[in-house]
């Protein structure tokens, strides 16, 4: 029984969006493709689809070293989406920064080269989350590039379709990166009205979980 056949059976109850993120972070030896990455970044602008994306990514990130491709591909998606996706995706990533810290020490017995790839990507993501100006710069450059190429990021108003100062104010008011370890892994996501309220300091932003139980497939 092939892996793809088993996966197709499991995906019968999944939405097209869920299948897309699962395929992009599968155990196959290829991917995620540039098209998959861009599609996921676009979907992150929808709260409903963002919820599904984060549910899958959370499960993948917590997988064992046996399924190291799940972890590595999920980090690839996250690295792309914090630059090209919605600010709410950035918020979710920040609120789960402790998982990235753990992955910076990831080990695979007998294959340190693969483990190093995971540690390196986790470190790159953490660096961007901790350096607001660097993240703003990368998001701005991508926005400028897309404008020059006449390829809008989304059919609706993109999270990148904002000026530099506004983006900075929004990013600075996301959840703080330094989050202590917890007994369970949260998928808490700050609601849009809290993220955009620039009168709040990071510590004053109230976390409102809008994501469903992570045990749901």
Backbone as ProteinMPNN parsed JSONL, in Angstrom:
{"seq_chain_A": "XXXXXXXXXXXXXXXXXXXXXXXXXXXXXXXXXXXXXXXXXXXXXXXXXXXXXXXXXXXXXXXXXXXXXXXXXXXXXXXXXXXXXXXXXXXXXXXXXXXXXXXXXXXXXXXXXXXXXXXXXXXXXXXXXXXXXXXXXXXXXXXXXXXXXXXXXXXXXXXXXXXXXXXXXXXXXXXXXXXXXXXXXXXXXXXXXXXXXXXXXXXXXXXXXXXXXXXXX", "coords_chain_A": {"N_chain_A": [[0.854, -1.2, 0.0], [0.783, 2.074, -1.024], [2.305, 5.131, 0.16], [1.17, 7.499, -0.772], [-1.388, 6.667, -1.521], [-2.532, 5.927, 0.917], [-2.491, 8.416, 2.116], [-4.282, 9.811, 0.502], [-6.678, 8.615, 1.211], [-6.899, 9.379, 3.882], [-7.242, 12.061, 3.49], [-9.805, 12.425, 2.626], [-11.77, 13.607, 4.174], [-10.83, 16.117, 4.417], [-10.488, 19.637, 3.715], [-9.852, 21.408, 0.588], [-7.938, 23.353, 1.146], [-6.732, 22.431, 3.492], [-5.613, 20.073, 2.533], [-3.745, 21.154, 0.802], [-1.797, 22.394, 2.519], [-1.015, 20.156, 3.936], [0.063, 18.539, 1.92], [2.175, 20.164, 1.149], [3.833, 19.925, 3.301], [4.491, 17.284, 3.538], [5.807, 13.871, 3.862], [7.118, 13.322, 1.56], [9.914, 13.253, -0.725], [10.29, 15.598, -2.069], [9.486, 19.126, -2.533], [8.36, 21.825, -0.28], [6.789, 23.342, -3.138], [7.342, 26.399, -5.042], [4.924, 27.45, -5.868], [3.126, 26.251, -4.066], [4.011, 27.396, -1.662], [3.469, 30.129, -2.117], [0.685, 30.031, -2.442], [-0.136, 29.2, 0.111], [0.723, 31.35, 1.645], [-0.989, 33.32, 0.668], [-3.459, 32.251, 1.49], [-3.215, 32.609, 4.201], [-4.217, 35.075, 4.783], [-6.867, 34.839, 5.242], [-8.851, 34.393, 8.046], [-10.211, 31.965, 8.594], [-8.904, 30.057, 6.96], [-6.325, 30.426, 7.84], [-6.433, 29.385, 10.388], [-6.63, 26.63, 9.835], [-4.203, 26.195, 8.542], [-2.364, 26.745, 10.61], [-3.025, 24.772, 12.468], [-2.191, 22.407, 11.171], [0.565, 22.946, 10.804], [1.404, 23.162, 13.46], [1.118, 20.516, 14.415], [2.923, 19.222, 12.715], [5.38, 20.405, 13.413], [5.783, 19.364, 15.923], [6.394, 16.769, 15.526], [8.179, 13.592, 15.469], [11.723, 12.769, 15.195], [11.848, 10.795, 13.306], [10.056, 11.491, 11.357], [11.307, 13.692, 10.052], [11.142, 15.23, 7.763], [8.592, 16.363, 7.841], [8.966, 18.31, 9.8], [11.104, 19.9, 8.793], [10.02, 20.834, 6.35], [7.81, 22.223, 7.303], [9.04, 24.3, 8.671], [10.163, 25.561, 6.488], [7.86, 26.513, 5.212], [6.942, 28.276, 7.206], [9.067, 30.117, 7.364], [8.858, 31.311, 4.87], [6.237, 32.364, 4.965], [6.194, 34.219, 7.095], [7.358, 36.33, 5.96], [6.003, 36.708, 3.529], [3.349, 36.267, 4.096], [0.317, 36.887, 6.057], [0.049, 39.357, 8.726], [-1.124, 38.296, 10.935], [-0.335, 35.683, 10.786], [2.343, 35.999, 11.409], [2.008, 36.781, 14.045], [0.964, 34.42, 15.192], [3.191, 32.745, 14.858], [5.056, 34.051, 16.482], [3.847, 33.685, 18.982], [4.319, 31.062, 19.368], [6.996, 30.804, 19.647], [8.637, 29.461, 21.397], [8.656, 26.824, 20.579], [10.23, 26.941, 18.327], [12.641, 27.627, 19.516], [13.234, 25.265, 20.822], [13.61, 23.601, 18.622], [15.973, 24.559, 17.658], [17.874, 23.085, 18.803], [17.65, 20.616, 17.753], [17.993, 17.117, 17.147], [19.063, 14.338, 15.174], [19.583, 11.052, 15.345], [22.542, 9.751, 14.137], [22.518, 11.27, 11.832], [23.533, 14.1, 11.466], [23.697, 16.108, 9.597], [21.163, 16.489, 8.416], [19.774, 17.2, 10.709], [21.042, 19.588, 11.263], [20.099, 21.216, 9.219], [17.47, 21.638, 10.032], [17.894, 22.887, 12.517], [19.164, 25.198, 11.616], [17.176, 26.499, 10.037], [15.22, 26.964, 11.966], [16.593, 28.729, 13.572], [16.96, 30.896, 11.812], [14.311, 31.767, 11.48], [13.68, 32.503, 14.124], [15.484, 34.594, 14.459], [14.477, 36.523, 12.682], [11.996, 37.015, 13.885], [12.787, 38.175, 16.233], [14.006, 40.471, 15.446], [12.575, 43.171, 14.601], [12.89, 45.276, 12.723], [14.419, 44.08, 10.719], [12.657, 42.119, 9.797], [10.583, 43.732, 8.835], [11.963, 45.009, 6.78], [12.485, 42.863, 5.003], [9.871, 42.091, 4.33], [9.013, 44.437, 3.101], [10.775, 44.621, 0.911], [9.996, 42.377, -0.547], [7.399, 43.093, -1.191], [7.879, 45.348, -2.828], [9.281, 44.104, -4.908], [7.28, 42.419, -5.943], [5.482, 44.303, -6.863], [7.011, 45.463, -8.881], [7.213, 43.334, -10.614], [4.663, 43.141, -11.354], [2.883, 41.349, -10.157], [0.468, 40.813, -8.152], [0.263, 40.042, -4.674], [-2.041, 38.926, -3.502], [-5.52, 38.347, -4.292], [-7.206, 39.783, -2.769], [-6.808, 42.582, -0.522], [-3.473, 42.688, 0.224], [-1.39, 41.557, 2.963], [1.019, 42.656, 2.682], [0.585, 44.976, 1.435], [1.05, 47.61, 2.537], [2.421, 50.555, 4.085], [5.838, 51.151, 5.135], [6.16, 52.279, 7.753], [3.659, 51.84, 8.948], [3.529, 49.052, 8.906], [5.612, 48.507, 10.668], [4.627, 49.531, 13.095], [2.484, 47.821, 13.507], [3.741, 45.28, 13.635], [5.382, 45.632, 15.873], [3.589, 45.539, 17.88], [2.718, 43.007, 18.176], [2.48, 39.814, 19.833], [4.963, 39.381, 22.431], [8.25, 38.087, 21.757], [9.794, 36.642, 23.612], [8.793, 34.07, 25.202], [7.807, 32.064, 27.848], [8.41, 28.573, 28.653], [5.79, 26.153, 28.235], [3.402, 23.816, 29.526], [1.766, 22.654, 27.664], [1.202, 22.83, 24.115], [0.295, 25.752, 22.554], [-2.149, 27.171, 20.368], [-2.836, 29.737, 20.313], [-4.031, 32.751, 18.97], [-3.711, 36.128, 18.259], [-6.454, 38.254, 18.002], [-7.57, 40.164, 15.161], [-8.426, 42.799, 15.786], [-7.031, 43.37, 18.066], [-4.368, 43.158, 17.282], [-4.059, 45.251, 15.483], [-4.375, 47.465, 17.071], [-2.552, 49.994, 17.875], [-2.157, 51.395, 20.152], [-1.698, 49.769, 22.238], [0.758, 48.154, 24.245], [3.144, 45.446, 23.719], [2.872, 43.741, 25.944], [0.357, 44.319, 26.777], [-1.384, 43.404, 24.957], [-4.15, 41.408, 24.467], [-4.53, 37.977, 24.451], [-6.537, 36.168, 22.324], [-7.86, 33.163, 21.745], [-8.601, 31.917, 18.638], [-8.455, 29.697, 17.311], [-9.373, 26.329, 16.706], [-9.616, 23.267, 18.653], [-6.536, 21.631, 18.771], [-6.401, 18.98, 18.369], [-8.118, 18.247, 16.432], [-8.365, 16.957, 13.185]], "CA_chain_A": [[0.0, 0.0, 0.0], [1.659, 3.227, -1.145], [2.109, 6.243, 1.087], [0.253, 8.467, -1.381], [-2.742, 6.121, -1.487], [-2.982, 6.059, 2.309], [-2.709, 9.837, 2.363], [-5.503, 10.222, -0.197], [-7.801, 8.136, 2.019], [-6.971, 10.237, 5.063], [-7.624, 13.414, 3.09], [-11.174, 12.455, 2.126], [-12.574, 14.522, 4.992], [-10.117, 17.392, 4.51], [-10.812, 20.659, 2.72], [-8.753, 21.623, -0.362], [-6.899, 24.158, 1.791], [-6.011, 21.545, 4.404], [-4.818, 19.168, 1.702], [-2.627, 21.923, 0.26], [-0.752, 22.552, 3.527], [-0.519, 18.817, 4.257], [0.925, 18.115, 0.815], [3.386, 20.994, 1.164], [4.682, 19.524, 4.436], [4.416, 15.822, 3.599], [7.067, 13.133, 3.985], [7.708, 13.093, 0.238], [11.29, 13.748, -0.825], [10.312, 16.869, -2.798], [8.581, 20.155, -2.029], [7.225, 22.457, -0.939], [7.085, 24.091, -4.354], [7.133, 27.844, -4.948], [3.482, 27.682, -5.995], [2.507, 25.88, -2.791], [4.372, 28.403, -0.668], [2.726, 31.357, -2.392], [-0.733, 29.778, -2.171], [-0.329, 29.159, 1.562], [0.865, 32.731, 2.117], [-2.237, 34.0, 0.31], [-4.518, 31.721, 2.349], [-3.034, 33.086, 5.578], [-4.968, 36.317, 4.941], [-8.225, 34.479, 5.656], [-8.834, 33.806, 9.396], [-10.664, 30.575, 8.544], [-7.853, 29.223, 6.383], [-5.163, 30.557, 8.715], [-6.657, 28.427, 11.468], [-6.3, 25.296, 9.324], [-2.761, 26.186, 8.291], [-1.645, 26.69, 11.887], [-3.269, 23.465, 13.067], [-1.315, 21.43, 10.517], [1.958, 23.284, 11.1], [1.681, 22.841, 14.855], [1.307, 19.069, 14.509], [4.15, 18.857, 12.003], [6.545, 20.866, 14.176], [5.926, 18.542, 17.121], [6.608, 15.383, 15.112], [9.431, 12.977, 15.911], [12.828, 12.832, 14.234], [11.569, 9.832, 12.24], [9.385, 12.269, 10.307], [12.029, 14.958, 10.03], [10.691, 16.047, 6.625], [7.459, 17.166, 8.319], [9.492, 19.449, 10.553], [11.891, 20.756, 7.909], [9.125, 21.49, 5.392], [6.99, 23.188, 8.048], [9.895, 25.463, 8.899], [10.271, 26.239, 5.191], [6.599, 27.245, 5.036], [6.908, 29.373, 8.177], [10.056, 31.118, 6.963], [8.296, 32.039, 3.726], [4.991, 33.067, 5.289], [6.368, 35.386, 7.966], [7.763, 37.416, 5.06], [5.023, 36.914, 2.456], [1.984, 36.035, 4.55], [-0.383, 37.901, 6.847], [0.629, 39.702, 10.02], [-1.672, 37.369, 11.925], [0.534, 34.503, 10.775], [3.518, 36.396, 12.191], [1.581, 36.756, 15.439], [0.905, 33.018, 15.622], [4.557, 32.237, 14.946], [5.652, 34.638, 17.676], [3.266, 33.093, 20.179], [4.856, 29.703, 19.472], [8.443, 30.934, 19.475], [9.339, 28.496, 22.244], [8.845, 25.605, 19.792], [11.394, 27.213, 17.478], [13.82, 27.565, 20.382], [13.508, 23.84, 21.023], [14.103, 23.034, 17.363], [17.346, 25.013, 17.435], [18.742, 22.047, 19.372], [17.113, 19.365, 17.214], [18.98, 16.075, 16.86], [18.665, 13.102, 14.507], [20.659, 10.098, 15.606], [23.233, 9.234, 12.966], [22.408, 12.142, 10.651], [23.593, 15.477, 11.962], [23.526, 17.047, 8.48], [19.739, 16.797, 8.329], [19.411, 17.917, 11.936], [21.578, 20.941, 11.139], [19.183, 21.975, 8.363], [16.332, 22.026, 10.87], [18.38, 23.869, 13.494], [19.468, 26.432, 10.902], [15.934, 27.184, 9.659], [14.58, 27.432, 13.198], [17.362, 29.901, 14.001], [16.65, 32.0, 10.894], [12.973, 32.264, 11.807], [13.766, 33.175, 15.421], [16.204, 35.856, 14.246], [13.539, 37.466, 12.068], [10.967, 37.372, 14.862], [13.39, 38.994, 17.283], [14.489, 41.718, 14.845], [11.41, 43.75, 13.925], [13.32, 46.065, 11.564], [14.85, 43.155, 9.672], [11.458, 41.504, 9.236], [9.914, 44.776, 8.05], [12.766, 45.218, 5.567], [12.273, 41.748, 4.093], [8.502, 42.174, 3.831], [8.948, 45.587, 2.193], [11.489, 44.278, -0.321], [9.167, 41.451, -1.312], [6.274, 43.88, -1.712], [8.407, 46.152, -3.941], [9.589, 43.169, -5.992], [6.029, 41.974, -6.557], [4.942, 45.435, -7.622], [7.82, 45.613, -10.087], [6.908, 42.209, -11.496], [3.221, 43.212, -11.651], [2.25, 40.129, -9.683], [-0.095, 41.067, -6.823], [0.398, 38.92, -3.742], [-3.335, 38.299, -3.288], [-6.635, 38.963, -4.997], [-7.725, 40.774, -1.853], [-5.741, 43.462, -0.061], [-2.409, 41.877, 0.8], [-0.777, 42.018, 4.202], [2.216, 43.401, 2.303], [0.163, 46.208, 0.779], [1.037, 48.623, 3.581], [3.692, 51.263, 4.064], [6.843, 50.648, 6.062], [5.928, 52.718, 9.124], [2.474, 51.16, 9.461], [3.914, 47.667, 9.143], [6.434, 48.465, 11.869], [3.764, 49.722, 14.254], [1.704, 46.604, 13.7], [4.619, 44.203, 14.053], [5.888, 45.885, 17.214], [2.526, 45.312, 18.841], [2.355, 41.606, 18.238], [2.901, 39.194, 21.085], [6.405, 39.388, 22.622], [8.912, 36.855, 21.346], [10.296, 35.895, 24.754], [7.686, 33.383, 25.837], [8.317, 30.988, 28.687], [7.967, 27.24, 28.292], [4.485, 25.792, 28.753], [3.181, 22.386, 29.601], [1.114, 22.221, 26.435], [1.47, 23.71, 22.988], [-0.875, 26.583, 22.292], [-2.36, 27.727, 19.041], [-3.471, 31.03, 20.535], [-3.78, 33.734, 17.926], [-4.276, 37.415, 18.619], [-7.479, 38.686, 17.058], [-7.155, 41.295, 14.333], [-8.656, 44.094, 16.399], [-5.979, 43.603, 19.044], [-3.096, 43.333, 16.587], [-3.969, 46.552, 14.823], [-4.496, 48.542, 18.046], [-1.177, 50.386, 18.141], [-2.061, 52.045, 21.453], [-1.339, 48.749, 23.214], [2.121, 47.64, 24.248], [3.093, 43.999, 23.544], [2.415, 43.073, 27.157], [-1.048, 44.633, 27.01], [-2.213, 42.747, 23.953], [-4.863, 40.284, 25.053], [-4.558, 36.835, 23.551], [-7.858, 35.588, 22.129], [-7.728, 31.982, 20.898], [-9.662, 31.756, 17.647], [-8.194, 28.43, 16.651], [-10.064, 25.22, 17.345], [-8.818, 22.256, 19.338], [-5.485, 21.157, 17.867], [-6.535, 17.54, 18.152], [-8.947, 18.021, 15.252], [-7.586, 16.727, 11.957]], "C_chain_A": [[0.883, 1.241, 0.0], [1.289, 4.318, -0.155], [1.101, 7.242, 0.534], [-1.192, 7.967, -1.339], [-3.327, 6.256, -0.093], [-3.326, 7.51, 2.607], [-4.001, 10.308, 1.701], [-6.745, 9.779, 0.564], [-7.993, 9.032, 3.233], [-7.49, 11.632, 4.718], [-9.069, 13.533, 2.607], [-12.038, 13.457, 2.884], [-11.933, 15.901, 5.124], [-10.561, 18.35, 3.415], [-9.64, 20.802, 1.751], [-7.6, 22.407, 0.257], [-6.064, 23.314, 2.749], [-5.113, 20.588, 3.63], [-3.584, 19.888, 1.171], [-1.488, 22.037, 1.273], [-0.175, 21.195, 3.933], [0.425, 18.312, 3.169], [2.242, 18.885, 0.814], [4.351, 20.579, 2.261], [4.69, 18.008, 4.619], [5.801, 15.197, 3.769], [7.696, 12.811, 2.636], [9.084, 13.748, 0.165], [11.399, 15.066, -1.579], [9.337, 17.854, -2.148], [9.054, 20.759, -0.714], [7.66, 23.268, -2.161], [6.832, 25.579, -4.127], [5.646, 28.184, -5.031], [2.762, 27.366, -4.696], [2.781, 26.925, -1.723], [3.569, 29.682, -0.871], [1.242, 31.187, -2.079], [-1.021, 29.797, -0.671], [-0.221, 30.562, 2.151], [-0.402, 33.531, 1.831], [-3.366, 33.555, 1.239], [-4.418, 32.245, 3.774], [-3.752, 34.405, 5.836], [-6.415, 36.076, 5.352], [-8.172, 33.834, 7.035], [-9.226, 32.333, 9.404], [-9.576, 29.652, 8.027], [-6.584, 29.281, 7.228], [-5.24, 29.557, 9.854], [-6.247, 27.018, 11.039], [-4.799, 25.155, 9.1], [-1.992, 25.98, 9.589], [-1.839, 25.362, 12.598], [-2.318, 22.417, 12.496], [0.144, 21.697, 10.871], [2.322, 22.922, 12.529], [1.957, 21.343, 15.027], [2.617, 18.638, 13.848], [5.395, 19.223, 12.821], [6.817, 19.99, 15.392], [6.155, 17.074, 16.789], [7.967, 14.885, 15.593], [10.492, 13.075, 14.817], [12.643, 11.836, 13.087], [10.914, 10.533, 11.051], [10.011, 13.651, 10.194], [11.605, 15.845, 8.857], [9.483, 16.904, 7.008], [7.958, 18.45, 8.969], [10.209, 20.424, 9.631], [10.994, 21.517, 6.931], [8.231, 22.518, 6.078], [7.78, 24.453, 8.333], [10.076, 26.262, 7.61], [9.026, 27.078, 4.923], [6.552, 28.459, 5.955], [7.86, 30.486, 7.77], [9.538, 31.953, 5.798], [7.116, 32.915, 4.155], [5.161, 34.222, 6.267], [6.844, 36.59, 7.156], [6.654, 37.74, 4.061], [3.576, 36.784, 2.899], [1.414, 37.172, 5.37], [0.35, 38.191, 8.151], [0.07, 38.819, 11.122], [-0.875, 36.068, 11.938], [1.806, 34.796, 11.561], [3.191, 36.324, 13.678], [1.536, 35.327, 15.976], [2.31, 32.443, 15.796], [5.25, 32.766, 16.19], [5.134, 33.965, 18.942], [3.72, 31.655, 20.386], [6.371, 29.684, 19.294], [9.22, 29.917, 20.299], [9.55, 27.164, 21.519], [10.071, 25.759, 18.897], [12.675, 27.141, 18.287], [14.221, 26.111, 20.618], [14.124, 23.221, 19.776], [15.512, 23.506, 17.019], [18.359, 24.036, 18.03], [18.332, 20.661, 18.875], [18.234, 18.384, 16.862], [18.325, 14.916, 16.114], [19.822, 12.127, 14.67], [21.241, 9.573, 14.297], [23.143, 10.107, 11.731], [22.377, 13.598, 11.092], [23.418, 16.499, 10.846], [22.064, 17.466, 8.336], [19.282, 17.596, 9.541], [19.874, 19.366, 11.867], [20.687, 21.808, 10.254], [17.986, 22.482, 9.162], [16.749, 23.081, 11.874], [18.609, 25.223, 12.829], [18.199, 27.203, 10.545], [15.219, 27.726, 10.888], [15.273, 28.687, 13.708], [17.054, 31.107, 13.125], [15.294, 32.617, 11.216], [13.002, 33.045, 13.108], [14.449, 34.528, 15.289], [15.282, 36.913, 13.653], [12.481, 37.927, 13.067], [11.502, 38.311, 15.929], [13.877, 40.342, 16.764], [13.375, 42.316, 13.993], [11.812, 44.491, 12.651], [13.739, 45.178, 10.399], [13.644, 42.505, 9.002], [10.694, 42.497, 8.363], [10.636, 44.991, 6.727], [12.513, 44.114, 4.548], [10.86, 41.765, 3.509], [8.358, 43.308, 2.813], [9.613, 45.274, 0.858], [10.659, 43.338, -1.188], [7.986, 42.182, -1.943], [6.714, 44.708, -2.928], [8.684, 45.266, -5.152], [8.32, 42.734, -6.709], [5.386, 43.092, -7.368], [5.682, 45.612, -8.942], [7.513, 44.519, -11.107], [5.439, 42.177, -11.896], [2.52, 41.912, -11.325], [1.728, 40.379, -8.276], [-0.016, 39.836, -5.947], [-0.918, 38.194, -3.542], [-4.39, 39.009, -4.107], [-7.324, 39.99, -4.109], [-6.565, 41.659, -1.422], [-4.696, 42.632, 0.682], [-1.92, 42.452, 2.106], [0.483, 42.81, 3.907], [1.865, 44.75, 1.685], [-0.022, 47.318, 1.807], [2.371, 49.33, 3.556], [4.587, 50.794, 5.2], [6.543, 51.019, 7.507], [4.725, 52.025, 9.735], [2.781, 49.713, 9.786], [4.708, 47.556, 10.432], [5.581, 48.596, 13.117], [2.97, 48.46, 14.553], [2.569, 45.47, 14.233], [5.101, 44.386, 15.485], [4.842, 45.611, 18.281], [1.975, 43.896, 18.802], [2.819, 41.048, 19.57], [4.413, 39.222, 21.207], [7.01, 38.043, 22.275], [9.333, 36.01, 22.535], [9.146, 35.294, 25.537], [8.227, 32.199, 26.61], [7.747, 29.657, 28.241], [6.614, 26.95, 28.93], [4.344, 24.283, 28.767], [2.537, 21.84, 28.347], [1.372, 23.246, 25.349], [0.208, 24.447, 22.59], [-0.932, 26.985, 20.836], [-3.069, 29.059, 19.179], [-3.064, 31.997, 19.437], [-4.444, 35.025, 18.333], [-5.285, 37.834, 17.563], [-7.039, 39.952, 16.346], [-7.319, 42.621, 15.042], [-7.624, 44.408, 17.461], [-4.636, 43.86, 18.371], [-2.973, 44.752, 16.039], [-4.071, 47.72, 15.801], [-3.109, 48.964, 18.505], [-1.034, 51.13, 19.452], [-1.634, 51.069, 22.534], [0.14, 48.406, 23.117], [2.039, 46.132, 24.076], [2.534, 43.271, 24.755], [0.933, 43.296, 27.415], [-1.973, 43.964, 26.007], [-2.848, 41.514, 24.566], [-4.947, 39.161, 24.044], [-5.957, 36.247, 23.513], [-7.734, 34.382, 21.229], [-8.892, 31.873, 19.929], [-9.464, 30.457, 16.884], [-8.852, 27.299, 17.426], [-9.082, 24.269, 18.001], [-7.806, 21.662, 18.371], [-5.575, 19.665, 17.614], [-7.391, 17.226, 16.936], [-8.074, 17.889, 14.021], [-8.111, 17.601, 10.856]], "O_chain_A": [[1.658, 1.44, 0.935], [0.151, 4.425, 0.301], [0.274, 7.772, 1.276], [-2.116, 8.757, -1.145], [-4.481, 6.653, 0.066], [-4.324, 7.801, 3.267], [-4.734, 11.114, 2.274], [-7.755, 10.482, 0.566], [-9.118, 9.399, 3.571], [-8.102, 12.3, 5.552], [-9.509, 14.617, 2.223], [-12.928, 14.081, 2.307], [-12.433, 16.755, 5.857], [-10.958, 17.93, 2.328], [-8.535, 20.359, 2.064], [-6.434, 22.166, -0.057], [-4.844, 23.46, 2.814], [-3.979, 20.329, 4.034], [-2.504, 19.304, 1.098], [-0.331, 21.802, 0.924], [1.013, 21.091, 4.239], [1.465, 17.725, 3.467], [3.296, 18.324, 0.515], [5.549, 20.845, 2.171], [4.875, 17.513, 5.731], [6.817, 15.89, 3.813], [8.701, 12.103, 2.576], [9.375, 14.686, 0.908], [12.499, 15.601, -1.717], [8.49, 17.48, -1.337], [10.014, 20.284, -0.107], [8.765, 23.808, -2.2], [6.193, 25.971, -3.151], [5.169, 29.092, -4.35], [1.889, 28.12, -4.267], [1.885, 27.296, -0.965], [3.048, 30.252, 0.088], [0.613, 32.087, -1.521], [-2.034, 30.346, -0.237], [-0.982, 30.924, 3.049], [-0.836, 34.329, 2.661], [-4.139, 34.383, 1.72], [-5.423, 32.32, 4.481], [-3.884, 34.816, 6.989], [-7.109, 37.005, 5.765], [-7.506, 32.811, 7.193], [-8.639, 31.538, 10.138], [-9.349, 28.581, 8.59], [-5.851, 28.296, 7.32], [-4.237, 28.956, 10.238], [-5.592, 26.3, 11.795], [-4.203, 24.128, 9.425], [-1.085, 25.15, 9.663], [-0.924, 24.873, 13.261], [-1.716, 21.639, 13.236], [0.88, 20.768, 11.203], [3.422, 22.433, 12.788], [2.911, 20.953, 15.701], [3.331, 17.784, 14.374], [6.342, 18.441, 12.907], [7.958, 19.886, 15.84], [6.113, 16.225, 17.679], [8.797, 15.664, 16.065], [10.197, 13.418, 13.672], [13.219, 12.015, 12.014], [11.184, 10.209, 9.894], [9.31, 14.662, 10.238], [11.696, 17.069, 8.941], [9.362, 18.041, 6.553], [7.435, 19.535, 8.716], [9.959, 21.628, 9.676], [11.189, 22.713, 6.709], [7.928, 23.563, 5.502], [7.242, 25.557, 8.245], [10.136, 27.491, 7.638], [9.123, 28.216, 4.463], [6.166, 29.548, 5.53], [7.505, 31.663, 7.824], [9.756, 33.164, 5.749], [7.017, 34.074, 3.75], [4.335, 35.135, 6.269], [6.745, 37.731, 7.61], [6.394, 38.909, 3.776], [2.667, 37.153, 2.154], [1.953, 38.279, 5.383], [1.158, 37.39, 8.621], [0.728, 38.614, 12.141], [-0.752, 35.423, 12.98], [2.294, 33.939, 12.298], [4.006, 35.859, 14.475], [2.012, 35.056, 17.078], [2.582, 31.737, 16.767], [5.952, 32.025, 16.877], [5.901, 33.707, 19.87], [3.527, 31.091, 21.464], [6.951, 28.691, 18.854], [10.339, 29.55, 19.939], [10.511, 26.45, 21.806], [10.853, 24.822, 18.733], [13.689, 26.645, 17.797], [15.405, 25.774, 20.614], [15.048, 22.413, 19.865], [16.173, 22.907, 16.17], [19.559, 24.153, 17.784], [18.636, 19.654, 19.513], [19.282, 18.775, 16.348], [17.18, 14.558, 16.386], [20.921, 12.373, 14.174], [20.526, 9.022, 13.46], [23.646, 9.723, 10.675], [21.328, 14.241, 11.09], [23.033, 17.638, 11.11], [21.763, 18.646, 8.156], [18.506, 18.544, 9.42], [19.189, 20.267, 12.351], [20.535, 23.002, 10.509], [17.547, 23.618, 8.985], [16.039, 24.068, 12.068], [18.292, 26.266, 13.4], [18.141, 28.42, 10.725], [14.672, 28.828, 10.853], [14.622, 29.6, 14.217], [16.903, 32.218, 13.631], [15.145, 33.839, 11.225], [12.419, 34.125, 13.198], [14.045, 35.498, 15.929], [15.305, 38.069, 14.076], [12.115, 39.102, 13.088], [10.768, 39.141, 16.465], [14.132, 41.254, 17.55], [13.249, 42.003, 12.809], [11.157, 44.355, 11.618], [13.453, 45.481, 9.24], [13.613, 42.356, 7.781], [10.215, 42.146, 7.284], [10.004, 45.137, 5.681], [12.344, 44.393, 3.361], [10.674, 41.484, 2.325], [7.675, 43.165, 1.799], [9.085, 45.617, -0.2], [10.621, 43.48, -2.41], [7.62, 41.919, -3.089], [6.008, 44.761, -3.935], [8.363, 45.63, -6.284], [8.283, 42.684, -7.939], [4.814, 42.85, -8.432], [5.076, 45.875, -9.981], [7.551, 44.755, -12.315], [5.01, 41.318, -12.667], [1.684, 41.426, -12.087], [2.457, 40.181, -7.304], [-0.206, 38.715, -6.419], [-0.928, 36.969, -3.421], [-4.185, 40.134, -4.564], [-7.941, 40.937, -4.595], [-5.448, 41.495, -1.914], [-5.014, 41.954, 1.658], [-2.01, 43.655, 2.349], [0.972, 43.548, 4.761], [2.748, 45.572, 1.439], [-1.104, 47.891, 1.935], [3.356, 48.779, 3.064], [4.131, 50.116, 6.121], [6.655, 50.176, 8.397], [4.753, 51.656, 10.91], [2.35, 49.198, 10.817], [4.508, 46.621, 11.207], [5.778, 47.865, 14.088], [2.804, 48.079, 15.711], [2.179, 44.777, 15.172], [5.218, 43.414, 16.231], [5.175, 45.467, 19.457], [0.897, 43.621, 19.33], [3.48, 41.741, 20.344], [5.103, 39.098, 20.196], [6.389, 36.997, 22.464], [9.243, 34.783, 22.48], [8.589, 35.933, 26.43], [9.019, 31.417, 26.083], [6.734, 29.604, 27.543], [6.318, 27.431, 30.024], [5.087, 23.569, 28.093], [2.743, 20.676, 28.001], [1.719, 24.392, 25.632], [-0.824, 23.833, 22.321], [0.09, 27.122, 20.163], [-3.81, 29.474, 18.287], [-1.903, 32.05, 19.031], [-5.615, 35.029, 18.713], [-5.001, 37.774, 16.366], [-6.231, 40.721, 16.868], [-6.456, 43.491, 14.926], [-7.358, 45.577, 17.74], [-3.854, 44.687, 18.838], [-1.913, 45.372, 16.123], [-3.872, 48.866, 15.397], [-2.547, 48.362, 19.42], [0.081, 51.472, 19.845], [-1.249, 51.483, 23.627], [0.704, 48.372, 22.023], [0.962, 45.566, 24.267], [1.802, 42.292, 24.611], [0.316, 42.556, 28.18], [-3.191, 43.955, 26.181], [-2.152, 40.667, 25.126], [-5.384, 39.365, 22.912], [-6.504, 35.869, 24.549], [-7.519, 34.553, 20.03], [-10.043, 31.749, 20.348], [-10.196, 30.151, 15.943], [-8.881, 27.313, 18.657], [-7.868, 24.449, 17.913], [-8.169, 21.236, 17.274], [-4.893, 19.142, 16.733], [-7.403, 16.094, 16.453], [-7.128, 18.658, 13.85], [-7.596, 17.563, 9.739]]}, "name": "protein", "num_of_chains": 1, "seq": "XXXXXXXXXXXXXXXXXXXXXXXXXXXXXXXXXXXXXXXXXXXXXXXXXXXXXXXXXXXXXXXXXXXXXXXXXXXXXXXXXXXXXXXXXXXXXXXXXXXXXXXXXXXXXXXXXXXXXXXXXXXXXXXXXXXXXXXXXXXXXXXXXXXXXXXXXXXXXXXXXXXXXXXXXXXXXXXXXXXXXXXXXXXXXXXXXXXXXXXXXXXXXXXXXXXXXXXXX"}
